[in-house]
């Protein structure tokens, strides 16, 4: 049973003294990565076998450049991902793997709803794990100059998993190199992989206990707090101060309650800090989110993905469907791109101009709404676009 990281794995994760230069000739880059792996302590024969036949995958680069699914609004995204069938199968999986979920919560504090939500969204409960060759995907992204600092260490971690017998040249997964039912990168598997079924290996593609326990350990590592909520739906008074909404403002639950924030279900967890989240502005659903919610961004950095996963987790643990409300129409991709360009021209950091309403763009929108005297709910409208 792999209970702790091997000494070699610690050396690999610490990183080599110098990184291979990105871009340029792919063969030369592979040679540099092989030298890095050997310098990190890997046997030369292991390195040669791992890299034998590796190739660049253009489909990986194409996928990396076009993540259009995250351009959907929260209501669109949640309706597309949360179906009656997916809900029913989630509840069935909760019963089928009840002992594993109990163990995950006992050891790491992570409730089944959260694990079920990510299991569902990442791979449809293990049914769709991706058919990209993982080794080729990782080396392709490590060679690409967009994020080499992320993916070069992942290649070295994959070499170590290969040495341990938990990875081979034909392993497949997502285009970005994630592996298994809950889609974890090699370094995460090395550091936080759990042998949940006791067979001596961490195999996230075929073992449900390994996958769920590893996912729980990863969230615990990133700060998940047991026995605390992550999200609750609320109603807000019409006179609410909209500029206080968003993840950038955190206040004690008692203070929100004094301002008229009310739960649609359950009881407020007094004593906890929280933020009011309006994924589609003041006329759409409203949530109180807690420190555990922010932890979920360690799994996926997309605002709409994390918000939807957190909401689905509440549904799987008994919450009613959200009150959709009647939010203003979402901007088109072209309009959102134009808005980001205008915001950037005014000095706001909106990150990549990609037509996606991410966290940085929301912050900029809210600041401009406040400046212009509009309801500062961070939901961009055609009116805001026209005024900028």
N, C-alpha and C positions, 0 to 999 in steps of 0.2 A: 504494500500500500504506500502511495506517495504522500507522506504526511508533511514533508517540509521540502523546501527548495534544495536541490543538489548544489554543491559548491560551484560547479561549473555554471549552473543557471544564474547564480548570483553575479558571477563575473560577466555573463552575457547581458544581464539587465542593467548592470552598472554602465555599460556602453564602452566602446573602444576609445582609444586616445584620439583618433582622428576619423572623420566620416569619409566615405567614398564620395567623390565629386559627382553631383547629379548631372543629368544630361549627357550629351556627347555620345560616343560610340557605346552601344549596349554591351558588346563583348568585353570592352575594357572595363566597363562598370561592374560587370559580373566578376571579373578577375579581382577587382578591388574589394568587392563584397566577400569573396572567398578569402582574401587575405585578412580582412577584418575578423571573419569567423574564426580563422586559425589563431589570430592574435588574441582572441577572447578565450582561447583554450580548447577549441573544438579539434578533434583528431582530423588530420588531412583526408583520410579515406571517407569519413562521415561527410565532410564538406564536399568532396568530389561527387559523392553519390547524390547528395541533396541537390546540387546545382546541375547535375547531368541532364542535358536536354532542355534546360530552362529557356523560355522565350518571352518576348514582349507580347502583350495582349492589347491590341488596339481597342477592343470592345470595352476593356476596363477603363481606358482613358475617356472613351466616349461617355460611359456611364458616369464617370467622375465629373464631367463637364455639364451634365444635363440632368439635374435632380428636380424635374418639373413637378413631381407629386406634392412637394412642400409648398407650392404656390397656391394650393387650395386653402379656402378659409376653414376655420375650426368646424363650423357646421357641416360644410361639404366633406371635409376630411373624416370627421367622426362618423358621418352617415355612411361613407364608403367603406370604412374599416369595421364598424360595429353592426353586425347583422344579427337577426334572431338565431340563425344557425350557429354563428360564432359564439354567441352568448350561451346557447344550449350546450355546445361542445365544451366550452370553458367550465360550466358547472359540472358536466360529466367528468371532465379531467380532474376537477377538484376532489370529487369522490374517489375516482380510480386511484389517485396518487395521494390520498389523504395522509398517509403516514409520512411521506416525504415532505409534504407541505408543513405538517406539524413539526417535523425535525428542523426544517429550514427556519421556521419562526422561533423555535426554542433556542437554536444555536446562534442565529444571526439577527433575529428580531424582524425579519422581513415577512409580511403577511402574504398569504396565497394570492390575493387579488392582484397585487403588483406583479408577482412572478407569472401569473396566468396572463395578464395583459401583455407583457413583453413576449412571452412565449407565443401568444396568438399573433401579435403584430409582426414579430421578427420572422417567423417561419410557419404560421398557421398551425401551431401546436406540433411542429416538427415535420410537417408534410412537405414544405417547400423551403429547402435549406440553401438553394442556390447551386448553379452548375458551372460556376467559374472555377478554373483550376487555381487553387489558393496560392500555391507556390508562385506561379506565373503572375498572378494578380499582385502579390506583395512585392515581388522584384520589379514589376512594371511601375508600380507607384513609388517605390524607393528610388528608381532611376529618374522618374519625372521630377521636375524642379518645383512643383507646387507645394508638396508637403513631405520632402525627403526626411526631415527631422522626426516625423511620426513613423514613417514606414521602414526606414532602414533598421531601426531597432526591432521592428516586428519580423523582419527577415531573419535576424540573428536569433530571435526567440523561436521562430519556426524551425531553424536548424537544431536548436536544443530539443524541441519536441520530437523532431525526427530521430535524434540520437536516443531519446527515451522510448521510442517505439509508439508514440502517440500521434504521429503525423507521417504521411508518406507523399511521394511526388504526385500521386493521383488524388490527393485530398481535394474536395471541392467545397465551395461555399459561396458567400456573397462577393460581389465585384470588388469590395474594399478589403477583402481578406478575412472577414469574420467567419468563424467556423461554428457549426453545430446548431442545436435547437434554439438557443438563446443568443447566438451570434456573438461570440467573443473573439477578440484579436489574440494572436499567439502569446504576447507578453502578459495579457490578463490571464490566460489559461495557465501559464507558468507560475505566475504569482498567486493567483487566487482559485485555480482549479481544484475541485474537490472530488475525490474518489467516492461518490455517494453510494455505489453498489458493492464496494469492497472487493473488486476484482483486480486491484493493484494498478489500474490505469485510469486516466481521466479521458473519457471518450464522449465528447459532447454531441457528436452526431448520432449516436445510437443508444446512449444511456440516459433515460429521463432523470433518474436520481442524480447522476453526475451533472447534468445540465442545470437542473433546478437548484441544487446545492451550490454550484459554482456561481450562478447568477446572484443568489442570496449573499454569498460571501463577498462578491464584488461590490454590491450596493452597501453592505455593512462597512467595507473598507472605505468607501467614499463618504461615509458619515450618516447612513440611515440610522434613525433612532427608533428602537422598538417601542411599542405601546404608544406611539404618537400618530395622529392622522397625517394625511398628505394633502387632502383636498376635501372641501365640503361646499355644496351649492348653497348660495345665499340669495336673499332679496335685498335691494337697496332702496332707500327713500328717493323720491324724485329730486329732492333738494341736496342730494349727496355732493360732496366736493370731489369732482371727477379727477382733478389733478393729483389726488392722493392715491389713485389706483395704479397698479403696475408693480412689477417685482422690485422696483427701486425703492419703494416705500414699505417699511415694515413697522408695525405697531402691535402692542399687546392686544389680545382678543377683547379684553374688557374695554379698551378704548374704541375699537371698532363697534362693539355692541352699543356703547354710549352714543355713537354717531348714527344709530338706527340700522346697523347691519343685523339681519336675522337669518337663521338657518331655515331652509325648507324642510329639513329632516334632522332629527337627532339633537344633541346638546353641544353647545360651544365648549371647547377644551380650554377653560380659563387658565391663564398663566402662560400660554404659548404665544410667541410672536407670530404674526401672520401678515400676509399681503392680500389685497383685494385684486382679483384678476378678472379682466373683462376681455376675453379673447376676440369678441366682435363688437366691442364698444358698449355704451351704456344701454342700448336697446336690445342686446343679446343676453346670453347666459352670464351669470356672475358667480364667482367662486371665491372662497377664502382658501388660500394655499399656505402651507406651513413649511418649516425647514426641510422636511422630507421631500417635498415637491422639488426643491432646487437640486437635491441629490440626483434626481432622475436625469438631469442634463449630463451626468457623467456617462449615461448609457447612450443617449442620443442628443445631439445639440440642437435639433430642430424644435422651435417653440411649439408649432402646431402638433408635431408628433408627440412630444412629451405631455402636452396638455390633454391630448386625446387619450393617450395611454393611462394617464392618471385618472381621467374621468371613467374610462372603461373599468379600471380597477375598482372604483367605487361602485359601479353597477354590479360587478361580479360579487361584491360583498354586501349587496342588498339595497343600494341607493336607487331612488326612482330616476327615470329619464329626466334630463335637464329641461327647463322651460326655455324653449328656443327664442322666444320673443320675436321681435320684428326689426332686426338690425338694418342699418343702411346698406345698400348693395356694395359688395366688394369691388375694388378697382380691378380692371383687367391687368394682365401682365404688362402690357404697353403703358398703361396709366401708372402702375406701380413703379415701373422702371423710370418713367419721367419724374415721378414724385421723388424717388431716391436721388436722381440727378440734381433736382432742385434743392433737396435737403443738403446734399453734399456741397453744393455751391454756396450754401449759407453757412458752411463750416461744421456741419454735423457729421459725426462718424457713423455711417450706416453700414459699414463693412462692405462686402462685395455688392456692386449694383447688379442685381440678378432678378428683380421683379418679385422677390419673396419678402413677405412682411415678417421679418425676424425680430428678435429682441432689440437689436440696436436701432432698427428703423422705427420700431414702436416708440422708443425713448425719444427719438428725434421728432416724430409726429406729435407726441404729447407736448413737447416744448414749444413747437410752433403753434399748436392749438391754443396753448396758454397765452402766447405772445399776441395772437390775433383775436383773443377774446372769445374763442370757440369752446364748447364743452371739451375739456382736455381728457378724453377717454382713450387716447392712443389708437383709435380706429380711424384710418384715413378715408376721406370722402372726396367726391369730385369737387365739392365746394372748397375744401382745403387745397386741393391741387390747383384750382383756378386762382386762389388768393396768393399763392406763393410766386 
